[in-house]
Amino acid sequence: MSEALQPDFEQLLRRALSPVDPPDDLRARVESTLQELTDVAVDELEAWEIGAMRDPRNWPTLARPVAAAAIGVTAGTALVA
């Protein structure tokens, strides 16, 4: 085969694997989504009564809002840092 018919693999790889910049509004969207998740988790935790938390049968349903709050705080902290 001649040189003209062989593809330049390095050039093809450079084009295929070139970095892609995220959208400009990505940071604002992520922050607003995390804030909404945190607000929902706080609202759900506030709705719980102390008596309901003392009952061990309710503990599995408590895990979801606590996990959401923890994830929101962790992600928000990582985003700001």
C-alpha positions as MATLAB code, in Angstrom:
seq = 'MSEALQPDFEQLLRRALSPVDPPDDLRARVESTLQELTDVAVDELEAWEIGAMRDPRNWPTLARPVAAAAIGVTAGTALVA';
ca = [
       0.000    0.000    0.000;
       1.132    3.496   -0.598;
       1.613    6.148    2.078;
      -1.317    8.213    0.767;
      -3.857    5.449    1.414;
      -2.800    4.687    4.996;
      -4.664    6.715    7.611;
      -2.723    8.736   10.156;
      -3.811    6.940   13.338;
      -2.248    9.464   15.673;
      -4.154   12.302   14.037;
      -7.393   10.297   14.131;
      -6.888    9.547   17.834;
      -6.140   13.194   18.612;
      -9.375   14.253   16.931;
     -11.438   11.507   18.556;
     -10.051   12.036   22.060;
      -9.891   15.813   22.172;
     -11.139   17.301   25.464;
     -14.656   18.671   25.611;
     -15.406   21.717   27.743;
     -18.505   21.516   29.953;
     -21.360   23.944   29.323;
     -20.965   27.391   30.874;
     -24.025   27.027   33.092;
     -23.065   23.593   34.462;
     -21.765   24.917   37.778;
     -24.939   26.926   38.409;
     -27.141   23.949   37.490;
     -25.232   21.598   39.797;
     -25.347   24.084   42.671;
     -29.092   24.651   42.267;
     -29.773   20.915   42.066;
     -27.729   20.240   45.197;
     -29.486   23.081   47.004;
     -32.886   21.663   46.041;
     -31.877   18.196   47.269;
     -30.632   19.626   50.544;
     -33.827   21.635   51.029;
     -35.989   18.575   50.370;
     -33.942   16.501   52.813;
     -34.176   19.197   55.491;
     -37.932   19.503   55.007;
     -38.355   15.758   55.298;
     -36.218   15.586   58.428;
     -38.146   18.447   60.022;
     -41.387   16.586   59.377;
     -40.294   13.724   61.590;
     -41.426   13.729   65.184;
     -39.016   12.777   67.944;
     -41.323    9.960   68.997;
     -41.276    8.465   65.520;
     -37.478    8.433   65.507;
     -37.394    6.503   68.758;
     -39.299    3.635   67.171;
     -36.727    1.295   65.522;
     -39.270    0.259   62.887;
     -39.037    3.770   61.406;
     -35.244    3.853   61.129;
     -35.043    2.403   57.589;
     -37.251    5.204   56.253;
     -35.070    7.753   58.035;
     -31.997    6.657   56.088;
     -33.157    8.179   52.781;
     -33.380   11.838   53.889;
     -30.251   11.554   56.019;
     -28.333   10.116   53.070;
     -29.688   12.849   50.785;
     -28.574   15.545   53.210;
     -25.133   13.989   53.619;
     -24.655   13.626   49.868;
     -25.832   17.176   49.260;
     -23.496   18.632   51.861;
     -20.539   16.566   50.642;
     -21.112   17.408   46.996;
     -21.669   21.073   47.776;
     -18.469   21.210   49.786;
     -16.520   19.501   47.009;
     -17.986   21.875   44.437;
     -16.998   24.969   46.394;
     -13.493   23.704   47.185;
];
